[in-house]
Amino acid sequence: MLAQVSPWYAHAAQRLATAPAHALVPPARMEWSTHPGLGPGAEILSRDLRGKRLLELGCGPGHNVAHLARHHQARVTGIDLVGLQVRRARSHYGHIEGATFTAGHALHYLQATGQTFDAIYSVFGAVGLVAPELLFAAISRHLVPCGVLAFSVPHPARAGRHPSTDDRPREDYVTMPDRTRLPIARWEYDAHRWATHLSRTGLQITSAIELRHPRLDPWPTTLLITARKR
Ligand SMILES: C[S@@+](CC[C@H](N)C(=O)[O-])C[C@H]1O[C@@H](n2cnc3c(N)ncnc32)[C@H](O)[C@@H]1O
């Protein structure tokens, strides 16, 4: 029988094998794209994040969690599906006050927790990788009134692709540290389709920003959406 490892687990295992995790200084800026310095930073979550409760869905190595806890004094929980990633995040940033890392599926975590959050966000994380109708309903239930959801996803028109014309996920790839690729399913909506799905769960889209590096990218590479709980 063919045994399959989750691409996200394989990615974390390869990364840890090549670069063991050690304590890091939190980055000075929150990043929503793969180009440092491009587009907005943490201000789209709230102008004042001090003491706010934030949740990242798919935090990976935890750079943004650490930034928000250290530079904005927010209380931030990062969830990641892969225990190895959580171990890596804790090795990097476990010493940062206000930063907590937990292993689990974003949807299961939201279904189980009794907490509410001032903002929930995802940076190429669980939003786009989990059925939106299920994930947005769970997110909406755990946001305070007027709470913010912000997420960045690979742009649906990157590299000559086209946004989905229906609600189903499409095949995409995770690129491993050694440049091999493993297939995943991804929901690839344009801003209009995201807005429709958000509105079904009481979330109102407030902005859709296309990010493209002016010199390096011939196409927009990232779509950054913000929404507010009604
Ligand atoms: C492309 S990485 C982004 C990591 C991080 N947000 C960053 O910007 O560095 C995607 C992460 O989402 C995690 N992930 C994938 N599906 C998930 C799910 N259903 N629930 C929680 N995390 C998930 C993966 O394990 C991986 O660490």
The ligand as an ORCA input file, in Angstrom:
! r2SCAN-3c Opt
* xyz 0 1
  C       2.793     28.284      3.483
  S       2.887     27.946      5.202
  C       2.684     29.575      5.896
  C       3.226     29.695      7.290
  C       3.164     31.082      7.939
  N       1.825     31.628      7.978
  C       4.122     32.026      7.262
  O       3.665     32.960      6.600
  O       5.335     31.837      7.417
  C       1.304     27.180      5.513
  C       1.165     26.605      6.908
  O      -0.203     26.281      7.131
  C      -0.259     25.065      7.867
  N      -1.586     24.469      7.630
  C      -2.031     23.874      6.496
  N      -3.310     23.455      6.654
  C      -3.663     23.795      7.928
  C      -4.843     23.607      8.705
  N      -5.915     23.000      8.187
  N      -4.856     24.042      9.986
  C      -3.759     24.645     10.518
  N      -2.618     24.853      9.825
  C      -2.564     24.437      8.553
  C       0.910     24.257      7.334
  O       1.317     23.232      8.213
  C       1.970     25.344      7.140
  O       2.792     25.470      8.271
*
